[in-house]
């Protein structure tokens, strides 16, 4: 089995600035030094709006919150738009598979989704995954997917797919990925807690797959000073997200990271033979699955795409 290099980018976008974020993305892809798979964090294009309320409380919304929503919408991306096509061009220039967390705006419904966009080394848009369950206050700003984008891709590097942030705590959602035979499990997140590391190791061991945990490093001074509702941030810490990106092999061994307290790029050599070796004694969809006892049916689940 061929060995390839994968990269996990831990960085912040230029918050609420789509154009500048795309420029920074291009620079970071170039710094990945020839990696054939490059992963960016949740909501990298162009902000995970940590600490912001959008002027919402139960029963009312503020004009300032609606203005902030406009800024947020304008910094977001739609499938097939010019920004999406630029990301594809970046993947093509790098000759890499690119997976990047985006705020995806649906131009028909006006709904925003937290999504992963996938691009191939030829620059093609391969598909996307929309988060099926936003957490807590995220439910104000993001819609819920219907399961039809629980996507996976059979690529020249291996089968890749993944879940976003706390979707990874959903046992049935994880199992839907395992059922597809995902070998390269992508987990962009906004969770910078130490306990998240245990979840990443557990998924690697449970799924017998390579796990790529990817988070942002964000400080409060990165937020534009002219944001509506900027007062929301007064009581927030100076470091809003401390990172914690990591790459883990199918036996739970850390190959790179965890990276804390700075922006940076983690790289690791990936050898899919380790997946075969790890399945000597455990396989979540094989001899350990007990289909005579258990059955999981996932509504609207798409087939794995051959790319």
Secondary structure in CASP SS format (residue, H / E / C, confidence):
PFRMAT SS
TARGET T0000
AUTHOR 0000-0000-0000
METHOD secondary structure of the structure
MODEL  1
X C 1.00
X C 1.00
X E 1.00
X E 1.00
X E 1.00
X E 1.00
X E 1.00
X E 1.00
X E 1.00
X E 1.00
X C 1.00
X C 1.00
X C 1.00
X C 1.00
X C 1.00
X C 1.00
X C 1.00
X H 1.00
X H 1.00
X H 1.00
X H 1.00
X H 1.00
X H 1.00
X H 1.00
X H 1.00
X H 1.00
X H 1.00
X H 1.00
X H 1.00
X H 1.00
X H 1.00
X C 1.00
X C 1.00
X C 1.00
X C 1.00
X C 1.00
X E 1.00
X E 1.00
X E 1.00
X C 1.00
X C 1.00
X C 1.00
X C 1.00
X C 1.00
X E 1.00
X C 1.00
X C 1.00
X C 1.00
X C 1.00
X C 1.00
X C 1.00
X C 1.00
X C 1.00
X C 1.00
X C 1.00
X E 1.00
X E 1.00
X C 1.00
X C 1.00
X E 1.00
X E 1.00
X C 1.00
X H 1.00
X H 1.00
X H 1.00
X H 1.00
X H 1.00
X H 1.00
X H 1.00
X H 1.00
X H 1.00
X H 1.00
X H 1.00
X H 1.00
X C 1.00
X C 1.00
X E 1.00
X C 1.00
X C 1.00
X C 1.00
X C 1.00
X H 1.00
X H 1.00
X H 1.00
X H 1.00
X H 1.00
X H 1.00
X H 1.00
X H 1.00
X H 1.00
X H 1.00
X H 1.00
X H 1.00
X H 1.00
X C 1.00
X C 1.00
X E 1.00
X E 1.00
X E 1.00
X E 1.00
X E 1.00
X E 1.00
X E 1.00
X E 1.00
X E 1.00
X C 1.00
X C 1.00
X C 1.00
X C 1.00
X C 1.00
X C 1.00
X E 1.00
X E 1.00
X E 1.00
X E 1.00
X E 1.00
X E 1.00
X E 1.00
X E 1.00
X C 1.00
X C 1.00
X C 1.00
X C 1.00
X C 1.00
X E 1.00
X E 1.00
X E 1.00
X E 1.00
X E 1.00
X E 1.00
X C 1.00
X C 1.00
X C 1.00
X C 1.00
X C 1.00
X C 1.00
X C 1.00
X H 1.00
X H 1.00
X H 1.00
X H 1.00
X C 1.00
X C 1.00
X C 1.00
X C 1.00
X C 1.00
X C 1.00
X C 1.00
X C 1.00
X C 1.00
X C 1.00
X E 1.00
X E 1.00
X E 1.00
X E 1.00
X C 1.00
X C 1.00
X E 1.00
X E 1.00
X E 1.00
X E 1.00
X E 1.00
X C 1.00
X C 1.00
X H 1.00
X H 1.00
X H 1.00
X H 1.00
X H 1.00
X C 1.00
X H 1.00
X H 1.00
X H 1.00
X H 1.00
X H 1.00
X H 1.00
X H 1.00
X H 1.00
X H 1.00
X C 1.00
X C 1.00
X C 1.00
X C 1.00
X E 1.00
X E 1.00
X E 1.00
X E 1.00
X E 1.00
X C 1.00
X C 1.00
X C 1.00
X C 1.00
X C 1.00
X C 1.00
X H 1.00
X H 1.00
X H 1.00
X H 1.00
X H 1.00
X H 1.00
X H 1.00
X H 1.00
X H 1.00
X H 1.00
X H 1.00
X H 1.00
X H 1.00
X C 1.00
X C 1.00
X E 1.00
X E 1.00
X E 1.00
X E 1.00
X E 1.00
X C 1.00
X C 1.00
X E 1.00
X E 1.00
X E 1.00
X H 1.00
X H 1.00
X H 1.00
X C 1.00
X C 1.00
X C 1.00
X C 1.00
X C 1.00
X C 1.00
X C 1.00
X H 1.00
X H 1.00
X H 1.00
X H 1.00
X C 1.00
X C 1.00
X C 1.00
X C 1.00
X C 1.00
X E 1.00
X E 1.00
X E 1.00
X E 1.00
X E 1.00
X E 1.00
X E 1.00
X E 1.00
X E 1.00
X E 1.00
X C 1.00
X C 1.00
X C 1.00
X C 1.00
X C 1.00
X E 1.00
X E 1.00
X E 1.00
X E 1.00
X E 1.00
X E 1.00
X E 1.00
X C 1.00
X C 1.00
X C 1.00
X E 1.00
X E 1.00
X E 1.00
X E 1.00
X E 1.00
X E 1.00
X E 1.00
X E 1.00
X C 1.00
X H 1.00
X H 1.00
X H 1.00
X H 1.00
X H 1.00
X H 1.00
X C 1.00
X C 1.00
X C 1.00
X C 1.00
X C 1.00
X C 1.00
X C 1.00
X C 1.00
X C 1.00
X C 1.00
X C 1.00
X C 1.00
X C 1.00
X C 1.00
X C 1.00
X C 1.00
X C 1.00
X C 1.00
X C 1.00
X C 1.00
X C 1.00
X C 1.00
X C 1.00
X C 1.00
X C 1.00
X C 1.00
X E 1.00
X E 1.00
X C 1.00
END
